[in-house]
């Protein structure tokens, strides 16, 4: 435990929390528990609350009903646009890749998804996100169109630092997501209709977006499509 020896306690708390947000120790969506931070800094919750209010004014922290303070989502609009675009290009890339996906590819993707299943009960958003990207990459990497692959890669790059947020804010979504992964593998394994595979993969991405928007805005309109 550290002891404050100089300067305003509120300023010390502000600098301490802000540094952890900057170095991603407190990632987007991370819940800031006042009592825990106050204990860590050996001070009361009053200066910690003042520091968090200051961070809120800088849009680094948001307050949510029945939740409290969380590290803010970074550019929600960009996240939404990227997820919408990625649903289209990744769905089509998976469609084109399907005839070229091997039994070894399917086994590798299934093993990755099994690891994701095991993460759910002791959830780590960052580790889950990395495995999620690897799962999908195993499938769309077989896409024979390099231009589409480039678009998919750009989409995933834009999501860097944002997808941790989405899964942190929608804790029920990962369990459904890995179940949908199982379905995607089944569709590929059984040689399902290409339209069905593409639409399911597209909606898989959009369901995460819908859950995210619902968590942030109770009146969000679903973006998934009916087959």
N, C-alpha and C positions, 0 to 999 in steps of 0.2 A: 504494500500500500504506500502511495506517495503522499507527501505532506506539502501543502501550499505554504511557501515561506515568503513570497513577495508578490506585490501587485494585487490588483482586484481579483477576488475569487471568481467573479463572473467572467472576467477577461481570461483568466487561466482556464476555466471550463470551456469557454468559447474556443480558444486556441487548441485545446486538447481534442475536443470533438471534431473541429474543422479539419485538423490534421489527419484524423482517422477516416474522415470522409474522403479527403483528397487522395490518400494512399490506398483507398478501396478496402481498408480493414472493416469499415462500415459501408457496405455496398448499398446500391439503390434498393429501397424497400426494407432496409434493416430497422428494426424497432429499437428506439432509444428509450431505455428504462431509466428514469430519473434517479431512482433510489440506488440502482447498481452503479451508475456513473458517479453519484455523490459519494458512495462508499469507496470507490476506486480512487477518487481525488481527496478523500478525507475532508469533506465539507458537507454542509447541509444541502437539501434539494433546492433551496431558494436561488442561489447563484447559478445552479445548473439549469433551472427553469428559465432564468433570465438569458442565459447563453443560448438555449434552444429557441427562445423567442427571437433572438437576434438572427440566428441561422434561418429561422422561418422567414424573416423579412428579406433575407437574401435568396429565398427560394431554394435553399439547400435542404430544408426540412419542411415536412407538411404534417398537419394534425388531422387525424381521422377519427370519426365518431366511434366510440367503443373500442378503439385501438390505442390511440395516443400518438406520440411523435414517431415518425419514420423518416429515414433519409429519402429525399424526393426522387421520384421517377425523372430520369433525364430525357427531356424533349419527348413528351408523350405523343405529340403529333407525328414526329419522325418515326417513332416506333409503330404507330398505326399504319402509316403509309408503307413502311418497309414490310410489315407482316402481310398486308394486302397484296403487295407486289410479289413477295416471295411465295405466297400460296399459289399464285398462278404459274410462275416459272419453275418452282420446285415440283409442283404437280405434273407439269408437262415433261420435265426432265426425267421424273420417275417413270412416266408412261413410256418414253422413248428408250429408257434404260432396261426396262423389264425383260425384253427378249434376250438380253445379253448378260443378265445376272446369273451367276453360277450357283451351284449347290454350296460351294465353299463361301461365297458371298452371303448367302442366306444364313448359313451356320454362324458366320461371324456377326452378322446383324442380330441374330437371335441371342447370342452370348452377351452382346452389349446390352440388349434390352433386358436380359435376365439380371444383369448388374444394376440396371435402373430400377427394376422391381425391388431389389434388395435395399436400395437407398431410400425408399419411400418412408419407411417407419422411422428412420433416423436421418431426416432430410437435410441434404447439403445442396442448396441451389446451384452453387458454382460447379460442383462435381457433376450434378445431374445435367446441367447445361452442356458441359463438355461431352458427356456420353451421348446426349441427345443429338448433338451435331455429328458425332462419329457414326451414330446409327444411320442417320439420313444420308451421310456422305457415302457410306458403303453401297447404298442403293442408287443414288443419282450419279455417282462417279462413272457408271457404265453408259451414261447418256452419250450417244455418238455425235451430238451437235455441240461443238466447242463454244459457240456463241451463247447458247442457252446455259451451258455450264459456267461461263463467265458471269452471266447475270445472277445465277444462283450464288456463286461465290461472293459477288458484290453485296447481295442481300444479307448473307450471313455476316459479312464484315461490318455492315451497318448495325447489326444487332448486338455487336460486341459491347458488353457493359450494360445492356438493356434487358436481355432475357433473364438474367439473374433476378432482376426486379420483378418481372412478370410472374415467375414461379414463386417468389417470396410472398407476393400479394395474393396469390390464388392457390393456397395449399392443397385444395382438393383436386386441382387439375392434373398434377403429375400422375396420379393413380389411373385416371381415365386415359391420359396420354399414352402410357405404356401398354394399356389394353388395346388402344388403337394401333400401336406399333405391331402388336401381334396380328391384328386383322390385315394390316398392309402386307406383312410377310405371307400370310395365308393367301391373299389375293395374287401375289406374285408366284408363289409356289404352285398354285392350282391353275395358273394361266388364265386368270379371270379376264373378262372383257376390258379392253384398254380404257374405255370411257369410265367404267366403274372404278378402276384403279386410280385414274387421274382425279376424278371427282372426290373420292374418299381421301386421297392424299392432300388435296387442296383444302377440303373441309377440316381435316385434322389440324392444319395450321390455323384456319379461321376459328376453330373452336377455342384454341388458346387465346386468340385475340378477343373473342366474345366474352370469355371468362374474365379476362383482364379488364375490359371496358365495363362489364357488369360490376366488378369489384370497385371500380373507380367512380362509376356513374350508374346509379340504380336504374336509370331509364334507357340504358344502351340498347340499340336495336341489333339483333343478331345478324351476322354477315354470312353465315353458312348457307349453302344451297341445298335444295331438295333434289335427290337423284331423279 
